[in-house]
């Protein structure tokens, strides 16, 4: 790569022209834009929703627990007086909830697929019988994105889908043989496979959007890994710092389709920068197979992209 990777930010180190400093202050004006942020009642999702609202977006906080969603809205309005925000219930582990959430949304410029959560115990399942990692990390966001895609396609230029993954994706490739049940690997490998699926989904979505001539950008980001040890102050700020790559992917000019953004230093801190990515997350054939199986399991078929589907 040559030149500065993002727009016009300030240089962080004069000897390294690739490393730049980017903060929430650099978010472009979001007035007139509507955003949905999943898992927005706390942590990374809350910070992303707050900063989008601070810069003028109307933001829907999609939260699994209604009470926590209401509390998050009250907290956000306290921090950003006049923010245009609301909360609606969304459980990504329940496809009926996904459909209910998506149905009334008639305007959308930005979808941030953030909700996921930590590794779950072996053998747990979603309401639809999928392994919890696969259901919440991949199949739920796949269904939500497909149901909201017509609205994104109808938006003014600049619409985006940003899916949050993790460096844990390096722990395993997606495995179609165990996509639809509780059977499968334990904890870290299961989490890694589901997060790999998120990146492979982003790759395939970006490719299919390009094939139909759409300017909707599908990109991915990761917040970095939390530091370990008794560094309480840094841990307390991890959500603030971790949100920056996601906010960059969601708002910065010239974000490329199928890009993957993360912290620039040691995978957990520093300004947004291109992130390391497993080669299997750019495999066209694997992406098409994952897409077809995800559509079969969720019943969400993305008819708007049918002409870009190699399987018809």
N, C-alpha and C positions, 0 to 999 in steps of 0.2 A: 504494500500500500504506500502511496506517496502523498505528501501533503498532509494537512490537518484533516482528521477523519470527521470532524463535526463542525460545520458552519464557521463561526468566528470567535470561539471562546478564547480566554486568556491562556497563555502557556504556563504550565506548572513548573517545568524545568527547562532552562534555556538550552541545555545540551541535548534534549530529547524532544524534537518537534512533534512526535506522535502523542505525547502525553499532555493532556489539557485538563484544565480545571473547569468544571461545570457544576452549577448549583441550582437550587430551586428558583433562585432569582432570575435565572436565564430562561425560564419557561416562557414561551411566547404567549401573547394575549389569547385567552381561551373564550372570550365572550362570544356568545352565539352558538357555542358547541355544547352538545349533550353527551355525557359520559356515563357508562355503567362500570362500576368497580365491584368485583365479587370479593367476598371475605373482607369487607370494609369496616367491620366493627372494631378492629384492633390491629396493632402491629403495622406491617407493611401496607396492607390495604387501606387502613385508616389514613396513613400519611399521604398516600397517593391521592385518595379522595380529597383530603383537606387542601393539598397544594393545587389540585385542579380547580377546586372551588375558589381558592384564594386568587387565582388568575382569571376568574370570570366564568368558568364552565358551570352549567347546571349538572349536578352529579346525583346519580341514583346509587345509594349504598345498598348493595345486595348482600343480605346477611341471613345466616341460617336461623338464628334466634331473634325473634321480633323484638324482644325486650332489649337485647344488646344493641340492636340496630337503632332503636329509639334513643338509647343512651349515647350512642356514637354521634347521632345527629345533634343532640343537645350539646355535647362536648365540642363538636366542630363549629357550631354556630357561636359558641362562647369564644372560640379562638379566632374565628373569622366572621365578625358581625356582618349580617346581610348576605351571608352565603346562601346560594340557591341550591338546597339539598333536600333530599327525601330518602327514606329507607323503604325497601320492600323485601319481603321474605323470599329467600332462594336457598333450597337445599340441593346441592349438586349431586348428592347421593340418592336422589329421588327424581326420576325422569318426569313424573307427573308434576312435581314442583317446578322443574325447569320449564315445562310447557306453560304452566300457569303464569310464571314470571314473565316469559317472553311475549305472551299473547297481546297485552295491551300497549306495548312499546311501539310508538309510531314515528319516532324521530331518534336517531342515534348517529353520533359521529365517532365515538370511541368506545370500544369494549376492552376492558382490562380483565383478563382471566387470571385472577390472582389466587383465589381460594384453593387450598390444598391441604396444608397442615403437616404435622410430623408423621413419622412411620407409625403405622397402626399394628396392633397385635396380629399374629398369624391367624388366618382363617376368618376374620371378620368380613362381613358383607354389607352391601348397600341395600336400600329398600327393594331394588330390582334384582338382587341376588348376585351382583358383581362383586369381585374382590374389592375391598374398600379403597385401596390405592388406585386401582385401575378405574373404578367408578368415579371417584371424586377428583383425581388428578387429570384423567383423560376423557372418559366417556361423558361425564357431565359437561365439561367445557366444550367438547366436540358437539354435543347436542345443542347447547346454548348458542354457540357461534352459528351453527346452521340455521337455527330458528330466527336469529336476529340478522342474518346475512341480507335478506331482502331490504331491510331498513338501512343497513350500512351501504348497500349498493345505491340506494336512492339519495344518500346524503350528498352535500356539496363536496367538491374535491378536498382531499385531505383526511378522509375517514381511515381509521386504523383498527386492527385487532392486535393487541399485545398480550401474549401468553407468557406467564411467569414460570420459568423452569428453575433448575438448580444445577450446580456442578456435580451433584449426586447422580445426575443422568449418566455420568461416566461409569457408574457401577453396573450397568446392564442394558442390553438391547431389548426392545419390545419383543414379547413372545406371544404370537397370535394364538398359540395352543392353550393359553391360560387366560385369555382376555375376558372370558365370560363367566368365570366361576371363582369360588374362594380358593380353589386349589392353586398352588404356585409357590414361589420362593419366599423366604422369610425376610421380613423387615427391610434392610438396606437394599438388597437386590430387587425386591418387589417395588420399593420406592424409586430406585434408579430406573427400572424398566418403564414405570409409568411416566417419569419425567422425561425419559428419552422419547416416549410416545408423544409428549407435548411438542418437542422440537421437531420430530418427524411430521407431525400434524401441521406445524407452522410452515415447514418446507413445502409440503404438498398443497396447502391452502394458497401459499404465495405463488406456486407454479400454476395452479388452476385459475387463480385470479388473473394472472398475466396472460394466460391462454385465451381468456374471453375479452381481453383488452380493458380490464377494470383498473382504476387507479387506487383502489383500496389496498392499503399496505398491511400485510401480515408479518409481524416481527415478534421476537422473543427477547426476554431479559432475565437476568438472575440477580438476586440481591447480594450475593457473596455469602461466605460462610461466617457464622458468628465466631468471634475470637474466644479462646478457651482460657481458663485460669481466672484468678480473682481480680479481673479488670472491670470492676463494677461500673465505672463511669462509661467506659467504652461499650459495655453490654447495653447500658441504658439507652445509648444513642444508636444502637444497631438498626432499628427500624427506620430512623431518620436517614441514616447513610444508605441503607439497603434500598430505600425507595428511589434513590437518584437514578440508577440505571433504568428502572421501570418508567419513571417520569421522562427520562430522556427518550426512550423508545417510543413513548406515547405522544410526545410533543415537539421534539427538536426537528428543525427543518432537515430535509434530505436524509431521513432515516431510510435505509434500503430495505426492500422486501427480503424476507428470510434472514435478516441480520440477527445477531445474538449479542446483547450488550450486558456487560457486568462491570464490577469495580476494577480499576486499573492496576491495583497493587495487591499482590499476594492473595487474590481472589476474594478479599473481604473488605477492602477499603480503597479509597481513592476515587477520582472522578470516573464517569462512565467511559468505557472503552470497549472495542471488540473483544469478545470472550472466547476462550478455548471451547471447542465443540467436537464431540465424537463424530468420526466420519460416517457412522451408520445413520446419523440424523439427517443426512443429505442423500440418502439412497432412494432414487425415484421408484424403483420397483417395490421396495419394502413400504414406502409411503403409500403407494396405490393399494397394496394389500391391506395395510392397516386401515386406510380410509374405508375400503369396502366392508371390512369386518366391523368397524365402528358403526357404519351406517346400518348394517344388518342388525346389530345388537340394540341400537338406540331407536331405530325407525326414522332417523333424521337423514334425509338423502341428498340435501343440497341441490335441488332441481335447477337452480339458477346457474350452476356450474356443470350441468350435464354435458354440454358440448366439449368440456375439457376433461371428461372422464374417459380414460382409455378402455374401460370395461363397458362403455356404452351408456 
